Amino acid sequence: MKCNTNAIMNIQFRAILPIASLAFALATWFPNEVSADELKEAKVTQVIQDVKVLPSGAAPRPAVVNDNVRQGTAVQTGTQSRSELTFKDQTITRLGEKTIFSVGEGARTIDLGSGQILLYVPKKSGGAKVKMGSVTAAISG
């Protein structure tokens, strides 16, 4: 009995192709489905000079590394002061001097009361919105 290796390889290839396509689709789909909750809480990862955490309904206190910053809590930097916040999805926000920053009410929204920030949003993380007064900027990644 003669075995046709070309026919066997062709059948195997036809079975592998849909599986590979499905795996590729899942791999590209999952990173895009990052939860909006991932930009609702950050950790303070750097404090330089005068940085304060301003919880709603409580007195301001000095910020320390690993402080949690959630909706309703602001971070304020003083003169010649800086801070860095890191979110769960590895979005990084660096605050310059004389800045007031808080996590916004909407999904993936950051409120900038005053000052300057440097915002790094990883690819396929869902982007972010930065609001300052009546101006809103969107970052799509």
Backbone torsions as a table, in degrees:
resi	resn	phi	psi	omega
1	MET	NA	131.1	-176.2
2	LYS	-97.3	132.5	-178.7
3	CYS	-101.2	129.8	179.4
4	ASN	-95.8	99.6	-177.2
5	THR	-67.5	-30.3	178.3
6	ASN	-64.0	-40.0	179.5
7	ALA	-67.0	-41.1	179.6
8	ILE	-65.1	-44.9	179.4
9	MET	-64.0	-36.3	179.5
10	ASN	-65.7	-41.6	178.2
11	ILE	-65.0	-43.7	179.3
12	GLN	-62.6	-42.1	-179.6
13	PHE	-62.2	-41.8	179.1
14	ARG	-65.1	-30.4	178.2
15	ALA	-78.4	-35.3	-177.9
16	ILE	-75.0	-36.4	-175.8
17	LEU	-57.2	-49.3	178.3
18	PRO	-64.8	-36.6	179.0
19	ILE	-65.5	-43.3	178.6
20	ALA	-64.7	-39.1	178.8
21	SER	-64.5	-41.7	178.4
22	LEU	-65.0	-43.3	178.8
23	ALA	-62.5	-41.5	178.7
24	PHE	-64.8	-42.6	179.8
25	ALA	-63.2	-42.9	178.6
26	LEU	-65.6	-40.2	-179.1
27	ALA	-64.6	-35.5	179.5
28	THR	-85.2	-22.1	-178.7
29	TRP	-81.0	-45.1	-175.3
30	PHE	-57.5	-46.3	-180.0
31	PRO	-62.4	-25.9	179.6
32	ASN	-76.4	-16.6	-176.6
33	GLU	-96.7	44.0	178.7
34	VAL	-71.2	136.6	-177.6
35	SER	-65.7	141.0	175.8
36	ALA	-64.7	-22.6	178.8
37	ASP	-63.8	-21.6	-176.6
38	GLU	-69.6	-13.5	177.2
39	LEU	-114.0	26.9	177.0
40	LYS	-108.5	-4.9	179.6
41	GLU	-150.6	137.0	179.3
42	ALA	-132.0	162.9	172.7
43	LYS	-111.6	141.8	173.7
44	VAL	-74.1	122.3	-178.1
45	THR	-111.5	-8.5	177.1
46	GLN	-156.4	137.7	177.5
47	VAL	-133.9	121.2	177.3
48	ILE	-125.4	119.6	179.7
49	GLN	70.3	-128.8	-170.9
50	ASP	-95.2	97.6	178.3
51	VAL	-126.0	131.2	-178.2
52	LYS	-122.9	146.8	171.0
53	VAL	-100.4	130.9	-177.3
54	LEU	-116.1	84.3	178.2
55	PRO	-70.2	144.3	178.2
56	SER	-67.8	133.1	178.3
57	GLY	75.9	13.7	178.6
58	ALA	-141.1	164.5	-178.9
59	ALA	-73.6	145.5	175.4
60	PRO	-60.3	148.1	177.7
61	ARG	-142.1	156.9	178.5
62	PRO	-61.9	138.0	178.3
63	ALA	-79.6	146.1	174.2
64	VAL	-131.6	156.8	178.6
65	VAL	-58.4	138.8	-178.5
66	ASN	81.2	4.5	170.9
67	ASP	-61.8	141.7	174.3
68	ASN	-89.5	136.8	176.6
69	VAL	-119.8	114.0	-177.6
70	ARG	-116.1	177.5	174.2
71	GLN	-57.5	136.4	-178.8
72	GLY	92.2	-5.4	177.6
73	THR	-116.2	136.4	178.6
74	ALA	-114.3	161.0	173.7
75	VAL	-123.1	132.6	-178.6
76	GLN	-125.2	131.3	175.8
77	THR	-105.4	145.6	179.0
78	GLY	-93.5	-168.0	178.1
79	THR	-63.8	136.3	-179.2
80	GLN	52.9	37.9	-179.1
81	SER	-124.7	153.5	178.8
82	ARG	-144.5	162.6	175.6
83	SER	-153.0	160.4	176.5
84	GLU	-133.2	137.6	177.6
85	LEU	-122.9	139.3	178.2
86	THR	-124.0	128.0	179.4
87	PHE	-90.5	168.8	-177.2
88	LYS	-59.3	-33.3	-179.4
89	ASP	-87.0	12.7	179.9
90	GLN	72.6	17.1	168.0
91	THR	-67.3	132.1	-177.8
92	ILE	-116.4	132.6	176.4
93	THR	-121.8	121.7	176.0
94	ARG	-107.7	127.5	-177.1
95	LEU	-101.3	131.4	175.4
96	GLY	-84.9	-175.4	-178.5
97	GLU	-67.4	152.0	178.5
98	LYS	53.1	48.2	-177.9
99	THR	-116.1	141.3	171.3
100	ILE	-119.2	121.4	-172.9
101	PHE	-129.3	140.9	172.9
102	SER	-148.5	159.3	176.0
103	VAL	-80.9	128.9	-174.4
104	GLY	-74.5	170.7	-179.1
105	GLU	-74.5	-38.6	-177.2
106	GLY	-78.0	166.1	178.0
107	ALA	-62.8	128.9	176.5
108	ARG	57.7	41.7	-179.0
109	THR	-118.0	136.6	178.2
110	ILE	-119.6	133.1	177.8
111	ASP	-103.8	129.4	176.8
112	LEU	-113.3	107.6	-179.1
113	GLY	-71.3	-41.5	177.3
114	SER	-166.9	166.5	176.6
115	GLY	93.3	-152.2	-176.7
116	GLN	-139.5	147.8	176.4
117	ILE	-133.7	156.4	168.7
118	LEU	-116.6	122.0	-174.4
119	LEU	-116.8	124.1	175.3
120	TYR	-112.8	120.1	178.7
121	VAL	-115.5	117.8	-179.5
122	PRO	-61.6	152.0	177.0
123	LYS	-58.1	145.3	176.5
124	LYS	60.2	24.9	179.1
125	SER	-96.2	-5.4	177.4
126	GLY	106.0	-3.3	177.8
127	GLY	75.4	-171.6	-179.1
128	ALA	-159.3	160.7	173.6
129	LYS	-119.1	136.3	175.6
130	VAL	-115.3	123.8	-179.9
131	LYS	-112.2	133.4	173.9
132	MET	-138.3	103.6	-176.0
133	GLY	63.4	-124.8	-179.0
134	SER	-92.0	2.4	-178.2
135	VAL	-101.7	134.8	176.8
136	THR	-128.3	130.7	175.6
137	ALA	-116.6	139.4	179.6
138	ALA	-112.1	140.0	176.7
139	ILE	-118.8	123.0	-176.4
140	SER	-101.4	-2.3	174.2
141	GLY	96.1	NA	NA
